[in-house]
Amino acid sequence: MALELLLLFALGIISLLLFSRRALSHTHRVQHLLPPSPFALPIIGHFHLLGPLIHRSFQALSFRFGPIFSLRLGSVPCIVVTSPKLAKEFLKTHELSFVSRVQSAAIKRITYYSSLAFSPYGPYWKFIKKVTVNELLSSRSVSKFHSIRADEYSRLLRLLAERAKSCLAVNLSEELPRLCHNIIGQMMLGKYSTAASSSTERAEEARLVVREATRIFGELNLCDFNMVWKKLDLQGFGKRIEDTHLKFDELVEKVVMEREQLRIENNVQKTNGGEEKDEEVKDFLSILLDMLEDESGESVEVGFSRVHIKALITDLFTASTDTTAIAMEWALAELINHPAVLEKAREEIDRVVGNGRIVEESDGPNLPYIQAIIKETFRLHPPVPMVTRISVEDCKVGEYVIPTNTILFVNNWAIGRDSKNWEKPLDFWPERFLEGGDQTSGMDVRGQHFQFLPFGSGRRICPGINLTMKMVPSLVGAMIQCFDWKVIPSKKMNNIDGVVEMDERPGLTTPRAHDLVCFPVARFNLLNILKP
């Protein structure tokens, strides 16, 4: 009898729990009507469905659940979108509801909680974006730093010419980020900054730290999705994040301290009657330090501090160095694998530029096929594969009601490979972007065509568009104008029969899985053309 009563009591408790759970679930669905979702496991949610390359995992799930579906990563709700129509709905129609970006533990720590790319939408973000665009990344600012880029292009081409003359291979996966680091470093820190050009050792250290930071930013850290996991740190992210932050902080602190000391010495010299040496072009760090010393204006209102200067330097190095280099590397890899496209590009260069000088940035608008190659590279290999946002308020999108603090993933990589959006989507076919091509011929990269968002869209679009679209076409054009590229056959790098492998490595960005190591073969005597 006692056993029967115990069983009845247990059944009653179970029934009550099931009823309560259903009632709560029904209430949640009424309040927040989420898109369809796969089966979730307790505690971890849908983590078990994700592989290292998250954009590929999301694409596979979209084949089963459609162009919009919901996930639960730990305790965090997420929405994944893989269609241009829905991307426009979230990123344009309801932009203000999804105007902030996700800040992981790694992003917060490494960028001092003050990142331009990831700070919440508000007065501080508006202020630093305005300053960064106006003083560093606007068309006017990009133009004033032209000589820095020209010198670095010449340095790289000279290195390649010397390697070609000696029949030595070159690792473009190292040289292209080094070039981007030097350019960004000199634009931000000064043409003769020890951090940008004089100290090869420091520049190399910074390049490696940037690569590690972007890798950590793109990995799923369980601690970001559950408070219990944060205390346990099962994946060991805490130590990696702290180590990377300390390395970055040490580098940036040295740069800022050196500049502060130089400014003190200049002021002393000026006070003593000496002449202060004017900078040929005022770099970004000098402008930031001027703002810090100014005790009036908008910088005071938002509480702009020395830490914010360090955050901006860290953020801009991380955001610009890796992505620009990755874009150039993918473009060269595709051209090596498509010799007919490469030959057509050279014919355009010969016709427009001739053989008496090297392709320059000013030639870009007159090289539509080169521009089409870069666009096609962005379509197949967007440097950042997903546009991510987080909702700042409840929002009704179509038939769904999305709650506050839901992470939005717009799978730009998958949209670019969808046959619903593109003819022959898996082919490298630059002609699609030329006049007279298919329906995509008029597309640009500035976020107005939602099947093609290499830089994102709206208020949070990448501010480095002007710089990237100056650098990538001109340098890729110069490298194929001056050299043939022979791939080293290697099982380790998965290069078979002279064909470059096209696998990706995990991270916030999509770098190639293996380094691009080639023999440059000079097409003419480049050393006679390049300035010393």
Secondary structure, DSSP 8 states (H G I E B T S, - for coil): -HHHHHHHHHHHHHHHHHHHHHHHHHHHHHH---------BTTTBTGGG--SSHHHHHHHHHHHH-SEEEEEETTEEEEEE-SHHHHHIIIIITGGGG-B----HHHHHHTTT--TTTS-SSHHHHHHHHHHIIIIISHHHHHHTHHHHHHHHHHHHHHHHHHHHTT--EEHHHHHHHHHHHHHHHHHH-TT-IIIII-HHHHHHHHHHHHHHHHHHHS--GGGT-HHHHHH-TT-HHHHHHHHHHHHHHHHHHHHHHHHHHHHHHHHHHHTT------SS--HHHHHHHHHH--SSHHHHTT--HHHHHHHHHHHHHHHHHHHHHHHHHHHHHHHH-HHHHHHHHHHHHHHT-SSS---GGGGGG-HHHHHHHHHHHHHS-SS--EEEE-SS-EEETTEEE-TT-EEEE-HHHHTT-TTTSSSTTS--GGGGSTTSSTTTT--SSS-STT--TT--GGGS-TTHHHHHHHHHHHHHHHHHHEEEEE--BTTTTBBTTB----B--SSS--BSS--EEEEEESS-GGGTS--
